[in-house]
Amino acid sequence: MNRLLKAAVLASFGWNIFLIVGVIANQSYATTRAAGGQFESFPTGIRATYCITLAIVVYQLEVLFTNIRRPEWIYKVFFFLALSSVLVNAISRSADERWNVIPAALIAFAFWKRWKSQKA
């Protein structure tokens, strides 16, 4: 992965973690940027779900940025997960949440590149 893409993907993960932690901590900056922008205060169930999401995102970082060879399917699964995030954010009724398409697309692209490089 070239340096510019790596920096952009790391910034995207940083944004995601910042937003996820904001939901978990019920911070006001996250209310319009997550869960469809429909909550003034995040319910406990959503906050618990975002705890699991945080664990997945941290694992994605580890998978993408370590040199451990992994099965091809893990990159494929994370590519499709990120692609679904692009789609869900794109159709959000919250204009602030629709901006999350950009980091989601960068992350999807990074997993796609890693998936395709595993085939070579």
N, C-alpha and C positions, 0 to 999 in steps of 0.2 A: 504494500500500500504506500503510495507516495506521501510525502510529508504534508502537503496541503490537504489531501483527503483525510489523512489521519487526524490532523488538527480539527478539521470540520466535524468528523465523526466523534472525536473526544468532546468537542463543544456540545454536540447534539446529545450525547450521553449525559454530560454535565447539566444541560437544561432539563432533561428528563428526570434526573435524580433530584434536582432542585424543585421541580414541580411535584413529583411524587412525595417528597418529604413535606412539602407545603400542604398537600392533601392530608397526609397522616397527622400532621401537627395542626390541621384545621386553620391554616393561615388564609387571610383574606385575599392575598395576591393569587391564590390558586382557584378561587371560587369560579371565576369566569373562564379559566383555562383548562379545567378538567371536569370530567363527568357531565359533559354537555352544558356546563355553565348553569345548571339548573338549581344549584344549592347555595344558600347563603351561609350554611354551616353543614359540613359533611357528616352524614350519618355514620354510626359506628361500623356498619357493614361495609360501606364504601372504604372507610379508612383501613379496615382489616384487609380488604381486598388489595388495597394499595401497598400494604406491608408485603404481601406475597409478590406483587408486581415489582417492588424494590429488590427483592431477592433475585427475581428473574433478570432484571436489568443488570445487577451486579454480576451475575453469572454470564450474561451476554458479553459484558466487558472482558471478563476473564477468557472466555472462548475466543473472542476476536483479537485480543491483544497479547496472547501468549503464544509461544512457538510449539506448544504441545500439539501433536498431530491427532486430530479427532476424526470420527467417522463422518463421511460426507453428509449424512442425513441431518446432523445437528445444524450445519450451516443452512441447509435447505429449510428446516423447520423454523429457524430464526429469521430467515429471509421472508417466509410467508407470514410469520407473526408480525414482522415490521411492515410488510405490505398491507396486512389487515389494519394495522394502526394508521397507515396513510389513509386508507379508505374511510375508516371510522372518523378520523379527525376531519377529513374533507367534507363529510356530510353533517358535521355537527351544527346545531342551531346557534352555537356560540361563535361569534366572529373571532374572539380571542383564541378559542380552541382550534379553529381552522388553521391558525398559524403553525400549530404543531405538526402540520404536514411536512414542513421543511426538514426538521430534524429526523422525523420518522423516515422520510425518503432517503436521507443520507445514510441512515443506519441500514435500511433495506439494501441500498446499493452496496454498502460495505460487505454485508453478508452474501449478497449475490456474487460479488467479485471473489470472495474467499471460497464460496461453493464452487464456482467455475474453475478456480485455480487448483482445487483439490482433484478435479477430474483430469487435469493435464498431467 
